[in-house]
Amino acid sequence: MQSTALTVDAYLDEVPAPRRAVLTAVRDLCRRYLPEYEEGMRYGMPSYARDGVVEIAFASQKQYLAIYGLKADALSSVSDAFVGASIGKGCIRYRKPEQVNLDAVAQLLQETAASAEAVC
């Protein structure tokens, strides 16, 4: 579901409480590891863009929590760290908030920041 929130703070306020803590932690990691990226709301979810191109986003979907890593090389280099998650071409999906591996998310963010590849 796309949100109509205009800011990431407003988006997080809309997220159900059990999911809010982990998504806030993901946001904190994005701010830590992507300091030169622009935080904003694109496509109805919090996103992080470099030079106007979204490279990372996250969302609270109806059935899962999603982290969108849009650099294929970065995602493939750390995909083994996302045990218990469903991984697609550019999306990592967790069914429950307590399953989210924040260390793996941090690795993904570091790899994304270091990658010179175009988004997929």
KALINBEL-V654666 format. One record per backbone hydrogen bond with DSSP energy under -0.5 kcal/mol. NH is the residue of the N-H (numbers start at 1). CO is the residue of the C=O. E is the energy in kcal/mol with one decimal. If there is no record, write none. Layout:
# KALINBEL-V654666
NH|CO|E ; NH|CO|E
This chain:
# KALINBEL-V654666
3|44|-1.9 ; 11|7|-2.2 ; 12|8|-2.8 ; 13|9|-1.8 ; 14|10|-1.1 ; 14|11|-0.9 ; 15|11|-1.0 ; 19|16|-1.8 ; 20|16|-1.7 ; 21|17|-1.0 ; 23|19|-2.2 ; 24|20|-2.5 ; 25|21|-2.0 ; 26|22|-2.2 ; 27|23|-2.3 ; 28|24|-2.4 ; 29|25|-2.1 ; 30|26|-2.3 ; 31|27|-2.5 ; 32|28|-1.9 ; 33|29|-3.0 ; 34|30|-2.1 ; 37|34|-1.8 ; 38|49|-3.1 ; 39|37|-0.6 ; 40|47|-2.1 ; 42|40|-0.6 ; 42|45|-2.2 ; 45|42|-1.4 ; 46|58|-0.6 ; 47|40|-3.0 ; 48|56|-2.8 ; 49|38|-2.2 ; 50|53|-2.3 ; 53|50|-1.8 ; 54|52|-0.5 ; 55|48|-2.8 ; 56|48|-1.5 ; 57|68|-1.7 ; 58|46|-1.8 ; 59|66|-2.4 ; 61|59|-0.8 ; 61|64|-2.4 ; 65|94|-3.1 ; 66|59|-2.9 ; 67|92|-2.4 ; 68|57|-3.3 ; 69|67|-0.7 ; 69|90|-1.2 ; 70|55|-2.5 ; 70|68|-0.7 ; 72|70|-0.6 ; 75|71|-2.4 ; 76|72|-2.7 ; 77|73|-1.6 ; 78|74|-0.8 ; 78|75|-0.8 ; 79|75|-0.8 ; 81|78|-1.9 ; 82|79|-1.5 ; 83|81|-0.9 ; 85|82|-1.7 ; 86|93|-2.6 ; 87|85|-0.6 ; 88|86|-0.5 ; 88|91|-3.4 ; 92|67|-2.6 ; 93|86|-3.1 ; 94|65|-2.7 ; 99|96|-1.7 ; 100|97|-1.4 ; 102|100|-1.0 ; 105|101|-2.0 ; 106|102|-2.3 ; 107|103|-2.0 ; 108|104|-2.5 ; 109|105|-2.5 ; 110|106|-2.3 ; 111|107|-2.5 ; 112|108|-2.5 ; 113|109|-2.5 ; 114|110|-1.7 ; 115|111|-1.2 ; 115|112|-0.6 ; 120|70|-2.6
